[in-house]
Amino acid sequence: MERVIVVGCPGAGKSTFARALRDRTGLPLYYLDRIWHQADGSHISRLEFDARLAELLKQPRWILDGNYQRTLPPRLEYCDTVFLLDYPLPVCLAGAAARIGTVREDLPWTEREFDPEFRQWIEDFPREQLPELYRLLAPWQGKKQIVVFHSRAEADAWLQGNPRP
């Protein structure tokens, strides 16, 4: 495990899992949100984002935290391992709500409220984004290590080196 992707619904705990994985493996961790977003709430251009991502993909070792589904195909080409956090919607909504007001290393600002548009995106994720994630991962089954967790307990057990429940 040298090149790892962590994906899943916002609020699932991708960044928390990615940090724990970084601490366990020593792999460098890159947050795609930190690349895309600026501290003032704006973002860089797609062209610049893609160029920065292309540079990261050339590195020999990494963990990439974030969905950015339009960039998943090239990330899947380079990675050897994918972790998909496929958690129930209430878990993700609670996770996103719980981090409001918290300074986080994965975002260049502190969320002050649960933005209604962001909340709606989370609510739509199981129907609109998750099936596409599975579709994009399907051709890589057997070629890449793809680990799907359905609960934080499963992810925590894996991180502790225990078999999945």
C-alpha positions in Angstrom: 0.0 0.0 0.0 1.9 3.0 -1.4 -0.8 5.1 -3.2 -4.1 5.3 -1.5 -7.4 7.1 -2.3 -10.0 7.7 0.4 -13.5 8.5 -0.9 -17.0 8.7 0.5 -19.9 11.0 1.4 -19.0 14.3 3.1 -19.2 13.9 6.8 -18.4 10.2 6.7 -14.9 10.9 8.2 -12.7 10.5 5.2 -10.2 13.0 6.5 -10.2 11.5 10.0 -9.6 8.0 8.5 -6.9 9.4 6.1 -5.1 11.0 9.1 -5.2 7.8 11.0 -3.9 5.9 8.0 -1.1 8.5 7.5 -0.1 8.1 11.2 -0.2 4.3 10.8 1.8 4.1 7.5 3.9 7.2 7.3 2.5 7.9 3.8 2.2 11.6 2.9 -1.4 12.9 3.0 -2.8 15.4 0.6 -6.3 16.8 1.0 -8.0 17.6 -2.3 -10.1 20.2 -0.6 -6.9 22.0 0.4 -5.8 22.1 -3.2 -9.2 23.2 -4.7 -10.3 25.7 -2.1 -8.7 29.0 -1.1 -9.0 30.5 2.4 -11.4 33.2 1.2 -13.9 30.5 0.0 -13.0 30.8 -3.7 -11.2 28.1 -5.6 -8.6 27.6 -8.2 -9.3 26.8 -11.8 -9.9 23.3 -12.9 -6.8 23.5 -15.1 -4.7 24.5 -12.1 -6.3 21.8 -9.9 -5.7 19.1 -12.6 -2.1 20.2 -13.0 -1.5 20.1 -9.2 -3.2 16.7 -9.0 -1.1 15.4 -11.9 2.1 16.4 -10.0 0.9 14.5 -6.9 0.0 11.4 -8.9 3.7 11.2 -10.1 4.9 11.0 -6.5 5.9 7.4 -5.4 3.8 7.4 -2.2 0.6 9.2 -1.1 -2.8 9.3 0.4 -5.3 11.4 -1.5 -8.4 12.4 0.6 -11.4 13.6 -1.3 -14.0 12.7 -3.9 -13.7 15.1 -6.8 -15.3 12.4 -8.9 -14.4 13.9 -12.3 -10.7 13.3 -11.3 -11.3 9.7 -10.0 -10.4 7.9 -13.3 -6.8 9.2 -13.3 -6.4 8.6 -9.6 -7.6 5.1 -10.0 -4.9 4.6 -12.7 -2.2 5.5 -10.3 -3.4 4.2 -7.0 -3.0 0.7 -5.6 -5.6 1.0 -2.8 -9.0 2.6 -2.5 -11.0 3.0 0.8 -14.6 3.8 0.3 -16.5 5.0 3.3 -20.1 4.0 2.5 -21.8 5.0 5.7 -25.5 5.6 6.3 -26.8 9.1 5.5 -27.6 10.0 9.2 -24.0 9.2 10.2 -22.7 11.5 7.4 -25.1 14.4 8.3 -24.2 14.1 12.0 -20.5 14.1 11.1 -20.8 17.2 8.9 -22.8 19.0 11.6 -20.4 18.0 14.4 -17.4 19.7 12.7 -19.0 23.1 12.4 -16.8 25.6 14.2 -13.8 23.2 14.3 -10.4 24.2 12.9 -9.4 21.4 10.5 -6.2 20.7 8.7 -8.2 19.5 5.6 -9.9 22.8 4.9 -8.5 26.3 4.6 -11.3 27.9 6.6 -13.5 27.1 9.6 -17.1 26.3 8.8 -19.4 28.6 10.8 -22.7 27.1 9.8 -24.1 24.0 8.2 -24.6 25.5 4.7 -28.0 24.4 3.4 -26.6 23.8 -0.1 -23.9 21.6 1.3 -26.4 19.7 3.5 -28.5 19.1 0.4 -25.5 17.7 -1.5 -24.9 15.3 1.4 -28.5 14.3 1.4 -28.4 13.6 -2.4 -25.0 11.8 -2.2 -26.4 8.3 -1.7 -28.6 8.6 -4.8 -26.5 10.8 -7.1 -22.9 10.2 -6.3 -22.5 6.9 -4.6 -23.7 4.7 -7.5 -21.2 6.5 -9.8 -18.4 5.8 -7.3 -19.3 2.1 -7.4 -19.5 2.2 -11.2 -16.1 3.8 -11.5 -14.6 1.3 -9.0 -16.1 -1.8 -10.7 -13.5 -2.2 -13.5 -10.7 -2.1 -10.9 -12.0 -5.0 -8.8 -9.3 -7.6 -8.6 -6.7 -5.1 -10.0 -6.6 -2.7 -7.0 -7.2 -3.3 -3.3 -10.7 -1.9 -2.8 -11.9 -1.8 0.7 -15.5 -0.7 1.5 -16.5 0.2 5.1 -20.1 0.4 6.0 -19.5 1.8 9.5 -16.9 3.6 11.5 -16.5 0.5 13.7 -15.4 -1.4 10.6 -12.9 1.3 9.6 -11.6 1.5 13.2 -11.2 -2.3 13.4 -9.2 -2.3 10.1 -7.0 0.5 11.4 -6.3 -1.5 14.5 -5.3 -4.5 12.4 -8.4 -6.6 13.4 -10.4 -8.4 10.8 -13.5 -6.6 9.6 -16.6 -7.4 11.7 
